[in-house]
Amino acid sequence: MLFDASAIINLLVAKGGAGLDIARGNDILDLTVYEAGNALWKLSVLQHKISSSEADSLLGALLRVGLDRMNVVRVSELDHAAISSLARTERVSYYDASYVRAAIERKCDLVTDDLRLSRMASKLVTVKGSTDLLSPL
């Protein structure tokens, strides 16, 4: 399975660092860390849903624990022409198209909590949400 930033963030917020156990041995893109960091900043600074220290702690867990437990796929190794074409055709961001293309190339399911991405990606790959994977840890 390939986890996008929305799924990783929701697992982190729901279960803390233990949420990353669900993703153990699966894939993320190298850009996922940047997207996750941005999402945590947004949750903290703009939406006031978590504190700055919680955001820092969750990002630290992702950097310390998550990256050791997951396979990091480099976007530079993907078919950029296919990503660009998918982004244009489906009118999604290059980021989102990168996740879908990586799932296609790696022949794996995409785990996302982004509804728009989920709808588009489900035409091309099997899609799951993070809640589909949650069980009592």
Residue pairs with C-beta under 8 A, 6 or more apart in sequence:
1 23
1 26
1 27
1 108
1 109
1 110
1 111
1 128
2 26
2 27
2 28
2 29
2 73
2 99
2 102
2 103
2 106
2 108
2 109
2 110
2 111
3 11
3 23
3 26
3 27
3 28
3 32
3 70
3 111
3 112
3 130
4 28
4 29
4 32
4 35
4 96
4 99
4 110
4 111
4 112
4 113
4 114
4 117
5 32
5 35
5 36
5 39
6 39
6 112
6 113
6 114
6 117
6 130
7 111
7 112
7 113
7 129
7 130
8 20
8 23
8 28
8 32
8 36
8 62
8 66
9 36
9 39
9 40
9 43
9 58
9 113
10 113
10 130
10 131
11 19
11 20
11 22
11 23
11 130
11 133
11 134
12 19
12 20
12 36
12 58
12 61
12 62
13 19
13 43
13 50
13 58
14 130
14 134
15 22
15 134
15 137
16 57
16 58
16 61
17 58
17 61
17 65
18 137
19 137
20 61
20 62
20 65
20 66
20 69
20 70
21 69
21 137
22 130
22 133
22 134
22 137
23 66
23 69
23 70
23 111
24 69
24 70
25 69
25 70
25 71
26 70
26 71
26 108
26 111
27 70
27 71
27 72
27 73
27 102
27 106
27 108
28 66
28 70
28 71
28 72
28 73
29 72
29 73
29 74
29 75
29 98
29 99
29 102
30 72
30 73
30 74
30 75
31 75
31 95
31 98
33 62
33 63
33 67
35 95
36 59
36 62
37 59
40 50
40 55
40 58
40 59
41 55
43 49
43 50
43 55
44 50
44 51
44 52
44 54
44 55
45 52
50 58
73 102
73 106
75 98
75 102
78 98
78 101
78 102
78 105
79 101
79 105
82 101
83 94
83 97
83 98
83 101
84 94
84 97
86 92
86 97
86 100
86 101
87 93
87 94
87 96
87 97
90 97
90 120
92 100
92 116
92 117
92 120
96 114
96 116
96 117
96 120
99 110
99 112
99 117
99 121
100 110
100 117
100 120
100 121
100 124
100 125
103 109
103 110
103 121
103 124
103 125
104 124
104 125
108 125
109 125
109 126
109 127
109 128
110 121
110 125
110 126
110 127
110 128
111 127
111 128
111 129
111 130
111 132
111 133
112 118
112 121
112 127
112 129
113 129
113 130
113 131
118 127
118 129
121 127
